[in-house]
Amino acid sequence: MKTPEAYYAQAREMFFAAHADFQAALDELTESDARAANLSLRQLREWHAERIYAAFLRQKILMA
């Protein structure tokens, strides 16, 4: 049986697969952007991905 975290991770992956525009925006982040945020590029992309998905979930809850 999957954990809630595993379901969340799978749902987030599916969200980004279905919304190529958000994935493209993450892909446009650069090392320079990461340095400005004092993060690695991977950390910066993860941080923004989490923010994008959280905003989606909040909007979905508000629309329910």
A tleap script that builds the chain and sets N, CA, C and O, in Angstrom:
source leaprc.protein.ff14SB
mol = sequence {
  NMET LYS THR PRO GLU ALA TYR TYR ALA GLN
  ALA ARG GLU MET PHE PHE ALA ALA HIE ALA
  ASP PHE GLN ALA ALA LEU ASP GLU LEU THR
  GLU SER ASP ALA ARG ALA ALA ASN LEU SER
  LEU ARG GLN LEU ARG GLU TRP HIE ALA GLU
  ARG ILE TYR ALA ALA PHE LEU ARG GLN LYS
  ILE LEU MET CALA
}
set mol.1.N position { 0.842 -1.185 0.000 }
set mol.1.CA position { 0.000 0.000 0.000 }
set mol.1.C position { 0.887 1.248 0.000 }
set mol.1.O position { 1.881 1.326 0.721 }
set mol.2.N position { 0.503 2.206 -0.818 }
set mol.2.CA position { 1.275 3.438 -0.921 }
set mol.2.C position { 1.020 4.350 0.271 }
set mol.2.O position { -0.049 4.327 0.882 }
set mol.3.N position { 2.016 5.141 0.578 }
set mol.3.CA position { 1.872 6.149 1.624 }
set mol.3.C position { 1.219 7.393 1.023 }
set mol.3.O position { 1.214 7.559 -0.197 }
set mol.4.N position { 0.670 8.263 1.861 }
set mol.4.CA position { 0.127 9.525 1.341 }
set mol.4.C position { 1.194 10.325 0.576 }
set mol.4.O position { 0.891 10.985 -0.418 }
set mol.5.N position { 2.434 10.257 1.049 }
set mol.5.CA position { 3.514 10.972 0.380 }
set mol.5.C position { 3.742 10.433 -1.029 }
set mol.5.O position { 4.013 11.192 -1.959 }
set mol.6.N position { 3.630 9.112 -1.176 }
set mol.6.CA position { 3.816 8.496 -2.495 }
set mol.6.C position { 2.694 8.911 -3.444 }
set mol.6.O position { 2.946 9.195 -4.615 }
set mol.7.N position { 1.458 8.947 -2.945 }
set mol.7.CA position { 0.343 9.403 -3.777 }
set mol.7.C position { 0.519 10.866 -4.171 }
set mol.7.O position { 0.261 11.239 -5.316 }
set mol.8.N position { 0.956 11.688 -3.231 }
set mol.8.CA position { 1.189 13.106 -3.505 }
set mol.8.C position { 2.250 13.263 -4.591 }
set mol.8.O position { 2.071 14.037 -5.531 }
set mol.9.N position { 3.349 12.530 -4.461 }
set mol.9.CA position { 4.432 12.611 -5.444 }
set mol.9.C position { 3.950 12.168 -6.819 }
set mol.9.O position { 4.292 12.786 -7.827 }
set mol.10.N position { 3.165 11.112 -6.865 }
set mol.10.CA position { 2.641 10.630 -8.139 }
set mol.10.C position { 1.682 11.649 -8.752 }
set mol.10.O position { 1.733 11.908 -9.954 }
set mol.11.N position { 0.821 12.218 -7.936 }
set mol.11.CA position { -0.123 13.220 -8.434 }
set mol.11.C position { 0.613 14.451 -8.953 }
set mol.11.O position { 0.226 15.027 -9.970 }
set mol.12.N position { 1.664 14.849 -8.263 }
set mol.12.CA position { 2.437 16.008 -8.705 }
set mol.12.C position { 3.124 15.719 -10.036 }
set mol.12.O position { 3.142 16.575 -10.921 }
set mol.13.N position { 3.681 14.540 -10.184 }
set mol.13.CA position { 4.300 14.159 -11.460 }
set mol.13.C position { 3.273 14.183 -12.585 }
set mol.13.O position { 3.562 14.660 -13.682 }
set mol.14.N position { 2.071 13.667 -12.317 }
set mol.14.CA position { 1.011 13.653 -13.324 }
set mol.14.C position { 0.583 15.077 -13.674 }
set mol.14.O position { 0.309 15.380 -14.835 }
set mol.15.N position { 0.528 15.942 -12.673 }
set mol.15.CA position { 0.167 17.338 -12.906 }
set mol.15.C position { 1.148 17.989 -13.881 }
set mol.15.O position { 0.736 18.634 -14.845 }
set mol.16.N position { 2.443 17.818 -13.629 }
set mol.16.CA position { 3.433 18.445 -14.502 }
set mol.16.C position { 3.480 17.788 -15.877 }
set mol.16.O position { 3.811 18.452 -16.860 }
set mol.17.N position { 3.160 16.517 -15.967 }
set mol.17.CA position { 3.084 15.851 -17.268 }
set mol.17.C position { 1.916 16.412 -18.083 }
set mol.17.O position { 2.001 16.529 -19.306 }
set mol.18.N position { 0.835 16.755 -17.397 }
set mol.18.CA position { -0.355 17.279 -18.068 }
set mol.18.C position { -0.271 18.775 -18.356 }
set mol.18.O position { -1.019 19.283 -19.191 }
set mol.19.N position { 0.621 19.482 -17.684 }
set mol.19.CA position { 0.746 20.934 -17.848 }
set mol.19.C position { 2.164 21.267 -18.297 }
set mol.19.O position { 3.002 21.708 -17.510 }
set mol.20.N position { 2.400 21.048 -19.563 }
set mol.20.CA position { 3.742 21.237 -20.121 }
set mol.20.C position { 4.229 22.677 -19.973 }
set mol.20.O position { 5.436 22.912 -19.914 }
set mol.21.N position { 3.320 23.638 -19.912 }
set mol.21.CA position { 3.728 25.032 -19.775 }
set mol.21.C position { 4.415 25.278 -18.432 }
set mol.21.O position { 5.389 26.027 -18.362 }
set mol.22.N position { 3.915 24.657 -17.376 }
set mol.22.CA position { 4.560 24.804 -16.073 }
set mol.22.C position { 5.919 24.117 -16.068 }
set mol.22.O position { 6.887 24.644 -15.520 }
set mol.23.N position { 5.988 22.934 -16.685 }
set mol.23.CA position { 7.253 22.220 -16.753 }
set mol.23.C position { 8.263 23.025 -17.563 }
set mol.23.O position { 9.442 23.073 -17.213 }
set mol.24.N position { 7.811 23.653 -18.636 }
set mol.24.CA position { 8.699 24.472 -19.459 }
set mol.24.C position { 9.240 25.652 -18.659 }
set mol.24.O position { 10.406 26.022 -18.797 }
set mol.25.N position { 8.389 26.239 -17.824 }
set mol.25.CA position { 8.842 27.358 -16.986 }
set mol.25.C position { 9.911 26.890 -16.002 }
set mol.25.O position { 10.887 27.602 -15.765 }
set mol.26.N position { 9.737 25.713 -15.435 }
set mol.26.CA position { 10.759 25.168 -14.530 }
set mol.26.C position { 12.058 24.906 -15.281 }
set mol.26.O position { 13.148 25.152 -14.764 }
set mol.27.N position { 11.932 24.411 -16.490 }
set mol.27.CA position { 13.114 24.104 -17.298 }
set mol.27.C position { 13.888 25.356 -17.707 }
set mol.27.O position { 15.079 25.285 -18.010 }
set mol.28.N position { 13.207 26.495 -17.713 }
set mol.28.CA position { 13.859 27.753 -18.086 }
set mol.28.C position { 14.696 28.355 -16.960 }
set mol.28.O position { 15.479 29.275 -17.197 }
set mol.29.N position { 14.542 27.854 -15.753 }
set mol.29.CA position { 15.355 28.356 -14.638 }
set mol.29.C position { 16.826 28.042 -14.906 }
set mol.29.O position { 17.158 26.984 -15.442 }
set mol.30.N position { 17.695 28.966 -14.531 }
set mol.30.CA position { 19.115 28.826 -14.834 }
set mol.30.C position { 19.951 28.745 -13.564 }
set mol.30.O position { 19.474 28.996 -12.457 }
set mol.31.N position { 21.206 28.387 -13.763 }
set mol.31.CA position { 22.153 28.366 -12.644 }
set mol.31.C position { 22.260 29.754 -12.014 }
set mol.31.O position { 22.423 29.884 -10.801 }
set mol.32.N position { 22.169 30.770 -12.838 }
set mol.32.CA position { 22.225 32.145 -12.336 }
set mol.32.C position { 21.044 32.431 -11.409 }
set mol.32.O position { 21.206 33.058 -10.362 }
set mol.33.N position { 19.859 31.967 -11.799 }
set mol.33.CA position { 18.678 32.117 -10.943 }
set mol.33.C position { 18.901 31.404 -9.611 }
set mol.33.O position { 18.573 31.927 -8.546 }
set mol.34.N position { 19.454 30.218 -9.693 }
set mol.34.CA position { 19.698 29.416 -8.489 }
set mol.34.C position { 20.707 30.101 -7.573 }
set mol.34.O position { 20.515 30.151 -6.358 }
set mol.35.N position { 21.775 30.624 -8.155 }
set mol.35.CA position { 22.781 31.324 -7.340 }
set mol.35.C position { 22.168 32.532 -6.651 }
set mol.35.O position { 22.476 32.808 -5.492 }
set mol.36.N position { 21.307 33.251 -7.352 }
set mol.36.CA position { 20.660 34.429 -6.770 }
set mol.36.C position { 19.783 34.046 -5.578 }
set mol.36.O position { 19.611 34.837 -4.650 }
set mol.37.N position { 19.231 32.831 -5.605 }
set mol.37.CA position { 18.398 32.357 -4.505 }
set mol.37.C position { 19.212 31.565 -3.476 }
set mol.37.O position { 18.670 31.066 -2.490 }
set mol.38.N position { 20.507 31.459 -3.722 }
set mol.38.CA position { 21.409 30.720 -2.836 }
set mol.38.C position { 21.006 29.243 -2.715 }
set mol.38.O position { 21.056 28.652 -1.636 }
set mol.39.N position { 20.601 28.665 -3.868 }
set mol.39.CA position { 20.193 27.266 -3.937 }
set mol.39.C position { 20.879 26.610 -5.128 }
set mol.39.O position { 21.406 27.295 -6.005 }
set mol.40.N position { 20.869 25.289 -5.155 }
set mol.40.CA position { 21.310 24.597 -6.357 }
set mol.40.C position { 20.167 24.678 -7.371 }
set mol.40.O position { 19.027 24.965 -7.003 }
set mol.41.N position { 20.466 24.431 -8.620 }
set mol.41.CA position { 19.431 24.491 -9.646 }
set mol.41.C position { 18.346 23.450 -9.357 }
set mol.41.O position { 17.160 23.736 -9.527 }
set mol.42.N position { 18.731 22.261 -8.928 }
set mol.42.CA position { 17.765 21.219 -8.589 }
set mol.42.C position { 16.858 21.672 -7.450 }
set mol.42.O position { 15.644 21.480 -7.504 }
set mol.43.N position { 17.448 22.274 -6.420 }
set mol.43.CA position { 16.654 22.757 -5.279 }
set mol.43.C position { 15.693 23.858 -5.703 }
set mol.43.O position { 14.542 23.886 -5.265 }
set mol.44.N position { 16.164 24.765 -6.554 }
set mol.44.CA position { 15.309 25.865 -7.015 }
set mol.44.C position { 14.129 25.325 -7.817 }
set mol.44.O position { 12.995 25.766 -7.630 }
set mol.45.N position { 14.395 24.367 -8.714 }
set mol.45.CA position { 13.309 23.782 -9.507 }
set mol.45.C position { 12.328 23.043 -8.612 }
set mol.45.O position { 11.119 23.140 -8.823 }
set mol.46.N position { 12.810 22.314 -7.625 }
set mol.46.CA position { 11.932 21.610 -6.688 }
set mol.46.C position { 11.080 22.593 -5.888 }
set mol.46.O position { 9.889 22.367 -5.674 }
set mol.47.N position { 11.702 23.682 -5.452 }
set mol.47.CA position { 11.001 24.694 -4.670 }
set mol.47.C position { 9.865 25.313 -5.484 }
set mol.47.O position { 8.738 25.440 -5.005 }
set mol.48.N position { 10.184 25.696 -6.722 }
set mol.48.CA position { 9.155 26.297 -7.573 }
set mol.48.C position { 8.087 25.275 -7.959 }
set mol.48.O position { 6.908 25.619 -8.032 }
set mol.49.N position { 8.479 24.037 -8.203 }
set mol.49.CA position { 7.501 22.999 -8.532 }
set mol.49.C position { 6.529 22.807 -7.372 }
set mol.49.O position { 5.324 22.660 -7.580 }
set mol.50.N position { 7.049 22.809 -6.171 }
set mol.50.CA position { 6.197 22.656 -4.994 }
set mol.50.C position { 5.234 23.838 -4.868 }
set mol.50.O position { 4.064 23.654 -4.533 }
set mol.51.N position { 5.717 25.032 -5.131 }
set mol.51.CA position { 4.864 26.231 -5.056 }
set mol.51.C position { 3.765 26.188 -6.116 }
set mol.51.O position { 2.612 26.512 -5.832 }
set mol.52.N position { 4.122 25.788 -7.337 }
set mol.52.CA position { 3.141 25.715 -8.426 }
set mol.52.C position { 2.064 24.691 -8.095 }
set mol.52.O position { 0.872 24.963 -8.241 }
set mol.53.N position { 2.490 23.513 -7.650 }
set mol.53.CA position { 1.519 22.458 -7.353 }
set mol.53.C position { 0.653 22.833 -6.148 }
set mol.53.O position { -0.546 22.553 -6.147 }
set mol.54.N position { 1.230 23.452 -5.139 }
set mol.54.CA position { 0.456 23.884 -3.972 }
set mol.54.C position { -0.596 24.910 -4.374 }
set mol.54.O position { -1.723 24.871 -3.881 }
set mol.55.N position { -0.236 25.824 -5.262 }
set mol.55.CA position { -1.203 26.823 -5.739 }
set mol.55.C position { -2.342 26.144 -6.502 }
set mol.55.O position { -3.504 26.526 -6.361 }
set mol.56.N position { -2.010 25.150 -7.298 }
set mol.56.CA position { -3.028 24.384 -8.009 }
set mol.56.C position { -3.988 23.716 -7.028 }
set mol.56.O position { -5.205 23.780 -7.197 }
set mol.57.N position { -3.432 23.079 -6.009 }
set mol.57.CA position { -4.273 22.398 -5.023 }
set mol.57.C position { -5.169 23.385 -4.269 }
set mol.57.O position { -6.345 23.106 -4.036 }
set mol.58.N position { -4.609 24.542 -3.888 }
set mol.58.CA position { -5.425 25.549 -3.200 }
set mol.58.C position { -6.582 26.010 -4.087 }
set mol.58.O position { -7.713 26.136 -3.616 }
set mol.59.N position { -6.305 26.260 -5.351 }
set mol.59.CA position { -7.339 26.706 -6.274 }
set mol.59.C position { -8.392 25.622 -6.458 }
set mol.59.O position { -9.586 25.917 -6.516 }
set mol.60.N position { -7.962 24.391 -6.547 }
set mol.60.CA position { -8.885 23.270 -6.709 }
set mol.60.C position { -9.817 23.169 -5.497 }
set mol.60.O position { -11.013 22.925 -5.656 }
set mol.61.N position { -9.287 23.351 -4.311 }
set mol.61.CA position { -10.096 23.298 -3.088 }
set mol.61.C position { -11.090 24.454 -3.066 }
set mol.61.O position { -12.240 24.274 -2.667 }
set mol.62.N position { -10.659 25.627 -3.488 }
set mol.62.CA position { -11.543 26.790 -3.491 }
set mol.62.C position { -12.692 26.630 -4.484 }
set mol.62.O position { -13.788 27.147 -4.267 }
set mol.63.N position { -12.433 25.916 -5.566 }
set mol.63.CA position { -13.450 25.731 -6.599 }
set mol.63.C position { -14.424 24.608 -6.248 }
set mol.63.O position { -15.476 24.480 -6.875 }
set mol.64.N position { -14.080 23.803 -5.256 }
set mol.64.CA position { -14.950 22.659 -4.904 }
set mol.64.C position { -16.175 23.095 -4.131 }
set mol.64.O position { -17.002 22.261 -3.762 }
savepdb mol mol.pdb
quit
